[in-house]
Amino acid sequence: KLTSLPAGVVLWVDDHQANNINERLALAKLGIHCECYSNNDEAMSVLERLNPDIVISDIGRDSGSDGFHLLKLVRQKSPDLCFVFYTLSPNQERLQRASLDGATAIIELPDELLQKVQTYTAMRRNRNRSHRRAA
């Protein structure tokens, strides 16, 4: 349970979570809370309850369905939610497919990931505040 409101909430899906520990620690220092899951089923079971500002996913998985399948599932539930693929090896085919399937971005570098997560979480929270005031 979170003791205070975070600056942002990330739903992170990667079957090799240890590969992203430094990025998650850096986000935590920025006040951004990450909930991590290793497969699509686990992630989708918490999506609505968690109400993340952004979903970060790897593309390939050793077992089960891949990040492209997760993107499709997320888009069905939350069409406007920021969805970022974080991968070290985006080839042209993956870049094209991610764009066509509705990914917000494909990011390769840790510094870029940190910057984009801060930007996307701030944008979503500002948009949500505006909607609450208008209602």
Salt bridges, closest charged atoms under 4 A:
ASP15 OD2 - HIS16 NE2 3.83
GLU35 OE2 - HIS33 NE2 3.45
GLU35 OE1 - ARG49 NH2 3.95
GLU48 OE2 - LYS77 NZ 3.24
ASP53 OD1 - ARG124 NH1 3.40
ASP53 OD2 - ARG125 NH2 2.90
ASP58 OD1 - ARG61 NE 2.52
ASP62 OD2 - HIS16 NE2 2.66
ASP101 OD2 - ARG97 NE 3.36
